[in-house]
Every structure is written in structure tokens, then in C-alpha cells.
Amino acid sequence: MNYPVWYVPGVGGGVLIAVIAITHVFISHFAVGGGLYLVIAERKGVREQSRDILDFTKAHAKFFLLMTTVAGGVTGVAIWFIISLVHPAATSILIHLFVFGWATEWVLFLVEIVAISIYFYTFDRMDPRTHQAIGWIYFAAAWLSLFVINGIIDFMLTPGAWLSDGSFWSGFFNPTFWPSLLFRTAVACMFSGVYAFLTTAFLKNGSARRSMTRFSGKWVLWSYLAAIPCGLWYFSTVPPQVRALIEGASPTIQRALQAGFWSLVMLAVLALILTILKPSFHSRPLAVFIFGTAFVFMGAFEWSREAARRPYVINELMYSNSIMKADLARLRQDGFLATARWSAMKELHEESLLEGGRELFVHQCYPCHTINGANNDIVPRTADISYPAMLGYLKTIHEKRYFMPPFAGSDAEARALAAFIVKGLHGKQIAEGATAGSKGRELFEANCSACHGEELVGSRTAGWDRARIRNALDRLSALNPAMPDYRGSAAEKDLLADYLVSLNAPGVPPAAPGHDRGEDLFEQHCAMCHTLRGGKNPLLPKLAGWDERRIRQVLDRLEQLKGGVMPPMTAPPADKDALAKFLALAEKGGAR
Amino acid sequence: MNPMVPTADAIPVSWGYFQALLMITFPIHLLFMNAMLGTTAVSLYACIKGGKTHTRLARDLAKILPFTVAFTINFGVAPLLFLQVIFGHLFYTSSVLMALYWLSVPFILIVAYYAIYIYDFRFESLGRKGAVFLLLALAVFMTIPFIFTNNMTLMLEPRQWTAYFGNRGGAVLNGYKVVVWSRYLHFITGGLAVGGLFVALLGKIKGKRDPQLGELAVRIGMNMFTSLTVLQITIGFWFLTSMPPAVKLPFLGERAESTALLIAGLLIALLALGTGFGRKVLPSVALVVPLVIMMIFIRDEVRALYLKPFFAPDMLDVVPQYSPFLLFAATLMAGIATIGWMLRKTSKLYR
């Protein structure tokens, strides 16, 4: 909210960061492990007095130089560019807090460039001892680069004691620093073998090719084995919320982990074949394929790590949409638009609800959601949600789905955002639902608020379903002799009942009159993730053959379902009954 | 104060440290960048021209090119970092406004960098066709400063930022303004001039072993240096007049320090022009290095004058943490010592 938002709704900033960062990280890990590989391979060549091995090492050094200094170095700069465009506020924090960490990394980068250039251009010209020393200097500088960057990246996931003491060192040596460093070191050595497979595939001399393929395979396999305990240690040190996301609460992480798992399996099998069973099986297409599996693994790891940080960009400090956690209460009180520097609209009016909603979308949702884009498209995800349901969802979004940042704005702004999504994106009418909410509120204010605040009514009717509230409105004096009966029409009582339901359970917004209650409940509780039929995650096929009783039982223990992905349903038993009835009917073909 | 100017984050040591580091690292970047520009341009010319000596010159320059690119990038990182520490809140904003162009920088740079390597590693087999790769690289090396000039000027003028509300897709450019073009052309002609001098210096060194090649490099390099310096001074006056009054008037007598800086810079430039016309390479180099530093001070003064109404670095909050600075200082010293050792070992091979 401090900075403008680079708004490209069909693409999204997140996907740009992912593409650039994964490419860079895939090369930069090679730039670390590959440095060690080069000196060890050279030493092997010198010890065995093998011209073939030395020629291979020199050729590999050329490939290494071209890959790491050009694509690796410049994509590193590109990450810096893209994060400052997509997350300027978070980038600013990282730059200001860790400026001397970055500056230290710059010195190491300089040493790396000088060392690798000398290493390559003096190959066979410098005495082997000094030449290898230059190689070791390169590796030391590259590993120390990893050391520095690792501290800053992990800070974003686990800021640890920095949150309370603000110390550079607390942020740097944060809870995941050491396991992550070891894990990444192992991955770097693994990638050195993977990249070397590319060079060995081009060797013409058959015996040298087999020998260096086997040599490279050992790098992959030993590092692979080392990476497993390091990875488990790393996983054990992340906060419980992050672990829950990785273990199943985030669908996007599940997909990434599956891809990562199978690519690792393939990588292991192929490395075993090339190392132990049949090095001669090696070929250029196979080398490229192995390269691809390693890339997918790296992508899956980085994607999961980034996604598991949600709803934060810097854990417990700043949400993914650049809103500071500490500002949340103030923004809810004072409103977002009035205080956001780069909002085109400062005041929200009824006639400009959609424009205001769009503005809120740009600042609060677009950081993760595209509109009709490939990544995390908001359109299909909200296609089945009605206006009242969306409004209710927005108010409890973080509680319902931890990885979504809470909505940071006033009640009127929540209405504007819901209106933008429901009407602006889907062209659906909001008048009916909006009337139910706002008219009901008007009635409440006109008839009830003189004696009761919203909070009081909400707490007094906690656990009541709509039918009970509606009945009560017909005989208020029976509840309390001091309370006069309400003399409104039946339609007005309906509207008021809808409004009161939304007060006693904030996650349950008022239903639009004339709707099936079960259908409304489906929209409120399920439609964020499920459609009935079709789409990405249809619900009815999962319920094939289930009767109403079974569905009703499951609604009490959704969180225990396979994968532990679903949140528990917090609703009165009567609502669950209505939802179960609706789903059972729908399953038999009785609903849309 | 303009309400669109974001709040700046606190800094860990006094702003003077960052200003000093910026002013030390930026001239090194500029000198490498100028060398890269000049080497690319002269190698391109020599490659197209053909003939024995010209081709030898093109070949020798091709070998140097990748290093100039590598060090230009590396020494670009440090000042860009320190700039972001002091002016980040302005810089990130202008970057977002022109995000499409800004993000293109690393990508076109990768293309140019590989083009340079292809030109170098395949020089013989490519022959004159190599010029295509070099032309591509030169086009990129001329484009990137234009994008930078846009960003560095856009960050100084929050009044221009309202363009964002008509264009949120990151396609706002400052390029329609005369001052952007005059500034860009002033810097790029200066850069090519100094680059020419760098080629002349190489010619001077190479001339000891290959007089013909050395003579050619000095001739081309010094011609480039003198003619482009004359052009650069002319454009410099245009640049000065195209700036807003609040920025240019201090240089025209209103503020003694600013005026003195400009006069000193101009005097050194005229002296360097004198040595340039006399084909005196080393005295020209001895003048150009302080000239580049002087130009950076003038540039910094221009920035301060632009920002004066709403920002100065001493407005930044300091939340002191000096120990990380010591880590950096220690690494820098160790890094310089290590690089020194490596270069000493390497130079023995070429004696």
C-alpha cells in the first residue's frame, strides 16, 4: 500500500518471480557445487595423469563459465529486478535490513568472477597446484555466497528472534538457517553431477565418457543421500502453520510436491543406472532428460518453499499483498483506500462500489490472483459464489484458509470487493443479496439498535439457525417481556432474519430470499474450492453412492478426510442438515 | 510533500556510509561500462572494415570484451544496491511505473552477453559475420543506458508519477521529455569517448609487441575520444539548459558549490581534449579518471537539487547496527587481497 502495484492481470507477478527465480536457483546451485566438481575432477586428472580427464574438465569449465557467469549471474540480477517490481515494500525491507549482507555477497560475486575467469583461461597454462588453488578459491567464494543468500531467504520464511529484537544476526542466523544451508549444499553437489552428465554426453572417447559419467553419477547419488536427512531436518524446523501447508492444507503445494517427488524418483533411478549398472547407456537425450528432472525437482522445492510462506511474504511481518500485519486493525478501522498511497480512489461511495472494489482487488488480491491468467486465476475460483457468500467469506478468509491473508479494510470496502468479484468479474447481480444485507441492516438500525448493539444480538443468538431467528421475530415479547413485538411485514422479517444470521455467525452471510437454503450453504462453505459438477474440483463425483446420512456425518469431521486438506465446517447442526440434504439431492441429480 | 512518495525504511548506519560507497563504486562501474562500449564499437568497426591489422585489432578486442561485460555488471550491482538504500522508496516507485522496460534489462543483457561470447569464441569461423553479433550487443549496450536514464529521472519527479493511473501495466516512460534525451545523449557520447580512450590505452600497451596494431588502436581510439568529447561538451550545454530552473540555476551562478563543480568539470574536460588532440594517451587517461569522478559529483548534485523540495538522505531514520558493516569491510579486504594474489599469479604467466 506504500507502493504502486504493477498490474498485469492476465499474467500476475508471482509467476514471473517463479520463472526467473527457479531458473536462477537451478543455475546458481550448479555454480556452487560445480566449482567443487571442477577442482576434484582436475585433481583426479592430474593424479591419474589422464589427458582425457583434463580435457573433459577444461571443456566442462568452459560450459560452467558460460552457464554461471552469464545466465546464472544475470538471472540473479533479474530476481532482484522482478521482486522489486512485484514486492517493492518487502524488497525494501530486505535491502535495508540486510544491506551489508548483500554488499558482502557482491564482494564474493566479484571474487567468483575473477577466479573462474582465471581458472578457465589459464587451464593447462598455470602449474596444477596453483590452478587448483584458484579453483578452491572459486568454490569457497561461491559457497559463501550461498551462505549469505541462504540467511536472507530463510529469514523470509522464519524470521525467528528478529521479530522481537530486530537484530541483523537474529534474522540472518534464523531457525532454518543451518538445515537449509546443508540441504542446499547437498543439492548443489547433486546438480554438479547432473550438469556434468551434459558434458560427458558429448565426450567422443568411449572409455573417458564411461569413466566420467560414472564419476558424475557418484556425485549425484552421494549428494542425494546426504540431501535426504538434511531435507527432513529442514522440514522439522519450519513453524507448524508452514508444516501444515506442506503436509496437505495447500492444494498448490500438493501438486508441486507430487511433481518434485516423481522427478526425484526418476533422477535416482537414472543416476543409479548410469553409475552402477550401465554407464555406456548414457546419451545426449538422456542427459537432457536428467537435466529436466533436476529442474522440475528444483522448481517444485522452490515453489513449495515460497507457497508455504503464505499468507506472508515475510513471515509474521508482512502479508503477501504487502500489508503489514501490524497495520491490520487500523486498516479495518479506518479503511484501506483512504490510507493507501497508490489507490486511485480514496473514498468509497455506493455508486462507485465496483471501482472501489477493483482498486481493492488490485492491492489485496492481485498479488497472488490473476484474472483469466494461467496462475491462480480468480475467475473460476469464484464462479459459484454469490454476493452474500463472498462477503461472508472475505470477512473470515484467513480463518477459513490460513494461507489467504485477512481482508484489510472496512466493512464497506469488503462489500465493494465482493461486488467487484461477483458483479465486476462474473456479471452476476448483487442487488438481491446486497438488498438482503443492507436493507436488513437498515431495519436493524431502525428497530433494534436503540437497545441492542450488533455484537450483543450476535452473541445472544449464537448457535441459532435462521429458522429459529425468523420464528423469534414473530414473538419477540415471548423472549423477553421487556421487548416489544416487531410489527414489520413478513418480507421485512425475512430480511431482518437474514441480517441477524450474519451477525451471530460472521462466516454465514445472509441468504438471498427464494434460494434453496442448502444451496446457499454450499456457496458459503464449499464453493471456494468445489463446484458441484465440472471445473477443477467437482464435489459430486466424490460423493457418488453416498446417502444423506453419510454426508451429514462427514460434515462433522471434514478435517479428518484424506490428506487433511479440508478445514472443519463451523456451522450450526441445522445448517449441516440442510447442506447434507442439498448435496444428497444433488447427487441424485436433483440440483443444478 | 507529495502524498504519493512512499515512506522510506530505516537504515542501519549513517547515510554518509552509503553515499560514500555509492560514490566509490559507481565510477568504477562507469569506467568499465565505458570500456565495454568503446571496445564493442571499435571492434565492430574493425571487424567490418576488415584487412589484416583491423582484423587483428578486432580479434584482440574480442578477447577483452567478455571481461568488460562481466565487470560492468558486477560493479553495477554495488552502486545499485547503495542507491536503493538511500533512494529506494523513490527508485522502486519509478521502476514499477516503467516495469516492462525495467524488467527487460537483464534479459536483453543476457542476449548481448552471449552474443559477445559467440563473437569471441567463434571469431575465426564467423569472419565478418561476427559483426552481426557485435551489432546486436552494441544495440543492447546503447539501449540499457536509455532505460536507466528514464528510471533515474523518473524517480526524481513524483509529479510525473500520476501517469501511473492511466497506465498500470508498467509502460510509463519518461522519454518524451527533452531533458531525458539530452541527459542520455550526454552520457552515451561521453561513455563512447572514454571507451575510445580505453582502446587507445590498450593500443599503447599492445604497441610494445605489435607496433602496427598499437598505432591503429591509438589512432582510432583517440579520434573517437576527441570528436565525441567535443560533441559531448556541446550536448552538455543542451542538457544543462533543458533542466528545470531550480536545478540548472544553481549551476549557473546561483549556488557557488554547484557552479564550481561544473566549472571544474568543464576545465578538466577541456584539458583532456587538449591532451587528446595531442595524441597523448596516458595524460588523457590521467585526466579522464578524475573527470568521470567529477561528473558523478555533478550528477549527484543534480539529483540533490531535483529532490530538494521533498527529500534529502539525512531525512532517513537510522536504527544503528554497525556490526554487519564490519562483516562487509572484512570481506572486502579479504576479497581484494585474494583477487590481488590471483592476479599476481596470473600475471606471471604473461611476462
HADDOCK unambig.tbl for C-alpha pairs under 7 A between the chains (distance, minus, plus):
assign (segid A and resid 2 and name CA) (segid B and resid 6 and name CA) 5.18 0.50 0.50
assign (segid A and resid 2 and name CA) (segid B and resid 7 and name CA) 6.79 0.50 0.50
assign (segid A and resid 3 and name CA) (segid B and resid 6 and name CA) 6.18 0.50 0.50
assign (segid A and resid 3 and name CA) (segid B and resid 93 and name CA) 6.21 0.50 0.50
assign (segid A and resid 4 and name CA) (segid B and resid 93 and name CA) 6.51 0.50 0.50
assign (segid A and resid 4 and name CA) (segid B and resid 96 and name CA) 6.80 0.50 0.50
assign (segid A and resid 6 and name CA) (segid B and resid 96 and name CA) 5.71 0.50 0.50
assign (segid A and resid 6 and name CA) (segid B and resid 168 and name CA) 5.89 0.50 0.50
assign (segid A and resid 6 and name CA) (segid B and resid 169 and name CA) 5.81 0.50 0.50
assign (segid A and resid 6 and name CA) (segid B and resid 170 and name CA) 5.87 0.50 0.50
assign (segid A and resid 7 and name CA) (segid B and resid 168 and name CA) 5.36 0.50 0.50
assign (segid A and resid 7 and name CA) (segid B and resid 169 and name CA) 5.13 0.50 0.50
assign (segid A and resid 8 and name CA) (segid B and resid 169 and name CA) 5.46 0.50 0.50
assign (segid A and resid 70 and name CA) (segid B and resid 110 and name CA) 6.33 0.50 0.50
assign (segid A and resid 70 and name CA) (segid B and resid 113 and name CA) 6.59 0.50 0.50
assign (segid A and resid 71 and name CA) (segid B and resid 110 and name CA) 6.45 0.50 0.50
assign (segid A and resid 74 and name CA) (segid B and resid 106 and name CA) 5.97 0.50 0.50
assign (segid A and resid 74 and name CA) (segid B and resid 110 and name CA) 6.53 0.50 0.50
assign (segid A and resid 75 and name CA) (segid B and resid 106 and name CA) 6.87 0.50 0.50
assign (segid A and resid 77 and name CA) (segid B and resid 106 and name CA) 6.80 0.50 0.50
assign (segid A and resid 78 and name CA) (segid B and resid 106 and name CA) 5.47 0.50 0.50
assign (segid A and resid 81 and name CA) (segid B and resid 103 and name CA) 6.28 0.50 0.50
assign (segid A and resid 82 and name CA) (segid B and resid 103 and name CA) 6.58 0.50 0.50
assign (segid A and resid 84 and name CA) (segid B and resid 92 and name CA) 6.34 0.50 0.50
assign (segid A and resid 85 and name CA) (segid B and resid 92 and name CA) 6.98 0.50 0.50
assign (segid A and resid 85 and name CA) (segid B and resid 95 and name CA) 6.63 0.50 0.50
assign (segid A and resid 85 and name CA) (segid B and resid 96 and name CA) 5.15 0.50 0.50
assign (segid A and resid 85 and name CA) (segid B and resid 99 and name CA) 6.46 0.50 0.50
assign (segid A and resid 88 and name CA) (segid B and resid 92 and name CA) 6.00 0.50 0.50
assign (segid A and resid 92 and name CA) (segid B and resid 9 and name CA) 6.97 0.50 0.50
assign (segid A and resid 92 and name CA) (segid B and resid 88 and name CA) 6.69 0.50 0.50
assign (segid A and resid 93 and name CA) (segid B and resid 9 and name CA) 6.75 0.50 0.50
assign (segid A and resid 95 and name CA) (segid B and resid 85 and name CA) 6.68 0.50 0.50
assign (segid A and resid 96 and name CA) (segid B and resid 9 and name CA) 6.73 0.50 0.50
assign (segid A and resid 96 and name CA) (segid B and resid 10 and name CA) 6.87 0.50 0.50
assign (segid A and resid 96 and name CA) (segid B and resid 11 and name CA) 5.80 0.50 0.50
assign (segid A and resid 96 and name CA) (segid B and resid 85 and name CA) 5.82 0.50 0.50
assign (segid A and resid 100 and name CA) (segid B and resid 324 and name CA) 5.69 0.50 0.50
assign (segid A and resid 100 and name CA) (segid B and resid 325 and name CA) 5.64 0.50 0.50
assign (segid A and resid 100 and name CA) (segid B and resid 328 and name CA) 5.67 0.50 0.50
assign (segid A and resid 103 and name CA) (segid B and resid 78 and name CA) 6.78 0.50 0.50
assign (segid A and resid 103 and name CA) (segid B and resid 328 and name CA) 6.38 0.50 0.50
assign (segid A and resid 104 and name CA) (segid B and resid 328 and name CA) 4.85 0.50 0.50
assign (segid A and resid 104 and name CA) (segid B and resid 331 and name CA) 6.23 0.50 0.50
assign (segid A and resid 106 and name CA) (segid B and resid 78 and name CA) 6.67 0.50 0.50
assign (segid A and resid 107 and name CA) (segid B and resid 331 and name CA) 6.95 0.50 0.50
assign (segid A and resid 107 and name CA) (segid B and resid 332 and name CA) 5.93 0.50 0.50
assign (segid A and resid 107 and name CA) (segid B and resid 335 and name CA) 6.37 0.50 0.50
assign (segid A and resid 110 and name CA) (segid B and resid 74 and name CA) 6.41 0.50 0.50
assign (segid A and resid 111 and name CA) (segid B and resid 335 and name CA) 6.22 0.50 0.50
assign (segid A and resid 111 and name CA) (segid B and resid 339 and name CA) 6.34 0.50 0.50
assign (segid A and resid 114 and name CA) (segid B and resid 339 and name CA) 6.98 0.50 0.50
assign (segid A and resid 341 and name CA) (segid B and resid 3 and name CA) 6.57 0.50 0.50
assign (segid A and resid 341 and name CA) (segid B and resid 4 and name CA) 5.38 0.50 0.50
assign (segid A and resid 342 and name CA) (segid B and resid 4 and name CA) 6.41 0.50 0.50
assign (segid A and resid 344 and name CA) (segid B and resid 165 and name CA) 6.71 0.50 0.50
